[in-house]
Amino acid sequence: FYRIAPADPAGPLVDVTAPDVPRVFPDRYDQPSLVQPSGDAGGWRPNPVDDQNTAYGLAVAPGRAVEVFVSQRERGLVRQLDVLSTPGGRLTYRLQRTFLFDTSFDLTDRKGQEYMWTPCREAVEEEPQSEGLVFDRTNDTLYVAFETIGLYRLPLGRQMPRLVRVGRDQLIEPVTTFGRSYRATPDDDEFSCDYDAPGLPAPGTIVAPGSTRHAGRFLQADLEGLSIVSSVPGRTVMLASSQGDSSFHLYSLRHATATHLGAFLIDGVAETDGVHYSPVPIGPAYPLGLLVVQNGQAPTPEDTGDVNGYAFDGATQFTFVSFLDAIRGSCAEPAA
């Protein structure tokens, strides 16, 4: 936790984390793929820091108390935490509940044949993960974007158990590859993943069964950042980053229904992770507010020398966009 020093509003951030703050993920829940078996048993187990299954995505839910939601890297867990002040004026947190997401699904194809499906993994130990999280305070609902699965809607309540199992019934918008057949071709210690690939598979390739029946229409994996555009009781308008084709999609969310409103591209922006919309007008350039997007293909800087001993490995930046310009360029579809 950091805050701006009161004596110098323009100064650096000051660490206000309590020295005895606990780990968010001292444990993990392994869900090995039956398609790409790792040989490991599933279930709860200790989570060594060196395995890097640590905190990944983050959403803040301000209100009467400050709550945060944190996802776990390469695992199907999201944790809800209460942020607390200590007597010494520092901050810590208390675990309120854990959401455990299924990462394998029992599906049926268009002929009624059953099959088990889980997303293709580039490495057998890397399970589906979530990075994009956003909380809708008006409707007391958490939205979670799993990169290779899709968008989940989780209505919250104080009477919920400390461990909540999340299945496909709360998946309101799958990605375009959800449920489809794929090939996992060995490549050293990893796999090359190809969905609905033509021709014959190479020797040693794992072929997973699938169908187009359950696939989404718009979001191409990885599904990344989420941001709420507007929210009234019973209805939320949300923006989602479709990293697979570098597009941005607007949805109207009512209860468990997601209606696609339209999509747009941003010139010079690609491979976007995080997005955030601020609805406050900021002068004539941003009359409907400011959209901030991370750009994973930023221009290469003039100086690509080492930084603190690390070699240059690509550039990233944040791009400021007028929300009015974005929706004017939207390929909007009629709203249902």
N, C-alpha and C positions, 0 to 999 in steps of 0.2 A: 504494500500500500504506500502511495506517495501523495504528498500535498505540496502546494506552493508555499514557500516561506512567507509568513505575514509581513515581515519587514521589507520584503523585496518581491512585489508581485511579478516582476519581470525576471526574477532570478531562477535558479535551478530548482527542480523538485527535491523534496526532502523525504527520506524514507521514514515512515511512521509505523512500520510493521513490528508487532510484538516479537521479542526474541524467541519465545516458545510457541510460535504459531505452528499448528500441526500441518502435516502433508494433506493435500486434498485427496490424493489417491494412494494411500499406503497399500491398497490391495487392488485387484483387478478381477474381472470375470472373463475367462477365456471361452470363446466359442469357435473351435476349429472348424474349418471347411471340410465337409465330407467329399467335396469334389476335388480339392487340392489338399489332401491330408498332410498334417505336419507330424503326426505320431504322438502329439501331446494330448493329455486328457483335458476335458473341459471343466469349467466350474471356477469357484473362487480360489485365489491363491495370493501369496505375498507378491508385491510389485516393486522389485529393486529399481532404484533411480536410474541405474546404468542401462536398463532396458528402454528408457525414454518413453514409457507409456504414462506421460505426465499431463498436466493441464494444457488444454489446447484452445478451444473456443470459449468465449466469455460474453455473458449478457448481464446487465445491471437492471434491477427492478426497484427503482426508488419508490418510497411510499412512507407509511408510518414507521417502518423499519427498513433498513437497507438490506436487500437480498441480492445475491448473485447466483447465476447458473453457470456451471463450468463443465465442459465436455472433456473426455479423456482421449488422448492421441492413440489411434489404432485400436480402439476398443469401443464397445457399445454402451458406455456409461455416461450419464450426465448427473451431476450432483447440484443440489440446491443448498446454499449456505446462507446463514445469517451473519452479517458483519457486525461485530461487537466492539465497543470501546473498553479498554482496560483502565484500571485506576491510575496507571502512569501516563495516560493520554495517548496510548498507541492503539493500534487496531489488530484484532484477531477475528476468527470466525468459528461458527459452530455448525456442524452438519445437521441439516433439517431432514432431507430425504435423498434417496438415490433412485434414479430412473434407469432401468436395465432394458435396453432395446434388443429385440430379436434381430439377428443378422442372417438367419436362414428362414426360408418360407416354404410352406407346402402349397403348391399351386396346381391348377389344372389347365391343360391346353384347350384349344378350340374344339377338340374331339372328345373332351371330357376325361382325358388321360391325366392321372396325377403325376407330378414330379416335384422333387425338392430342388430349390434354387437358392443360391447365394451369390453375391457379386464376385466377379473374377478378381483375384488378388495377384498383384505383381510380386509379392513375397508371401509365403504361406503363413508367416506369423503376423502379417499386417492385416488386421481385421477392418471392416468398414468403420469409418469414423465420422464425427460431426465437427465442423468448424463454425458454421453459421448458426447463431442463436439470437432470438429476439423475444422480448416479453411485452405482451399487450396488457397494460394495467387496466384499461377500461373494461376489458372482458375477462381479466384474470386468466390469461391463456399464454402458455409458452409455445413457441414455434421452434422446431429443431430441424436443421437441414443436414441430412446424412448425404455425404458427397456422392456415393454410388448407389443410393437407394431412393431418396426423395425427401419430401417435406412432410413433417409430422405436426399434428396439432394436439396439444396436451392441456385441456382445461384443468385448472388447479383448484384445490379446496383444502381447508385446514384439517379436514378429517381424513385426508389421504394417508395411507400407511407409509412407514419409513422406507420401504422398498416397493417401487411401482414397476411392474412388468409391462413393457410397451410392445404391442404386436402390430400386425398389418392393418387392423381395424382403425388405427389412429394415423395411418399413412394417407394423407389427403391428395398428394400430387407426386406420383412416382417419376423418376427420370426416364428418358426414352429407351434406355437399355434394360429397364427393370423386367425381370422374368424371361429375357431373351436367351437364346442359345449362344454359347461362346466357346472359343478355343483358347486354352492356356498353353502356350508353346514354351518349353524350357529354354532359358537364356542364362547360362551360368547358374547362379544361385537364385535367379528370379524367373519371372514369366512374362512373356509378351501376350497381352490380352486382345482378342479380336472377336467382336460380336457379329453374328450372322455372316461369318466369313465364307466366301465361295470356294469351290474346288475341294480337293482332297487334303486332309490334314497331314502335316509332316510327321514322320515317325517320332514317337514319344509324346505327341501332343495330347493333352487332356481335352476331351470334348464333353461339354456340359449340355444336357438337354434344355430345351426352352421353347417359348412361344411368344408371339407378339400380343397375346390377349391382354396382358396386364401392363404393358408398357405405357408410359406417359407420352404426350404429344409434343411437349415444348422444351423441357429442361434437359440439356445435354450434360451428362456427368463430366466434370464434377460440379454438383450443386454447392455453391459457396455462401456468399454473404446474403443476409436478409435485413430489410429495414421497413418499418411501418410508415406508410405515407399518411394514412388517416385511420381513425378508429372511433366508432360510435357503438353503443350497446347493440350487440348482435351482428355487427359487420365490421370487417377490417380490410383495408386496402394495403397490400404489401408489395414490395419490390424485391426480386430475387435475382442473384447473379448466376447465370448459366455459363460456367467457365469453359465448357466443352466447345462452344461456338462463340464465346466472348460477347454474348448478348445479355440484355436485361429485360425482365418480364414483370408485368404488373398483374396482380391477382386480386379479385374480390373474394373474400373468405367469409362465408356465412355458415355458422355451425360446422358441419363436417364436409361442406361443399366448397371446392375451389374453382372459381370461374376465371378463365384467362381473359384479360382485358386487352392486352397488346404487348408489343415488344419493341425495343429500339437498340441501336448500336451507338457507340460514342467514338468519334474519329480519334485514332491514335491510341485507343485504350484496348487492351486485350488481357486475357488470363487473369481476370479480376477475382480477388479473394473477397475483401470486405467492401461493403457499401453502407452509406449512412445518409439519410435525408433529414435536413433541418427545415421545417416548414415556415420559418420566420423570414419575411421579405428582407433582403439586404440591398437596398438601393435599387436603382434602375436596372442594373445588370442581372439581378436575381429577384424578380418581382414575385415569384411563387416559391421562393426559398432556394436553398443550396443543396446540391447533390454532390457528395464526396465519394470518389471511387478509387480504390487501389488499382494501379496500373502495373501489371506484371511484365509488360514489354516496354518499359520506359526507354528513352533514347540513351545510348551509351555516353557517359560523361567524357570530357576531354582527358581527364587523368584516370587511368585504370590501374594505377600502381597498387601495391599491397597496402592494406589498412590494418594496422596493429598486427602485422605478420600474416594476415590472411589475404590470399590472392583474390583478385576481382572475379566475381561469379554472377555477372548480370546486374542490371539496374532495375530499381523499382521506384515508384513515386506515387503521390496522391494527386488526383486531378479534380479540380473544382468545376462543376457544370451547373448551368442554370436549369432548374427543373422544368421551367417553361419550354426551353429549347429541347429538352429531352422528350417531353410528351408530344411536342409538335412534330417530332420526327418518328413518333410511334407508329408501328404498323398495326393500328388498333383494330380489333374485331368487335362486332356488336356484343354488348354485355347481355347475358341471359337474364 
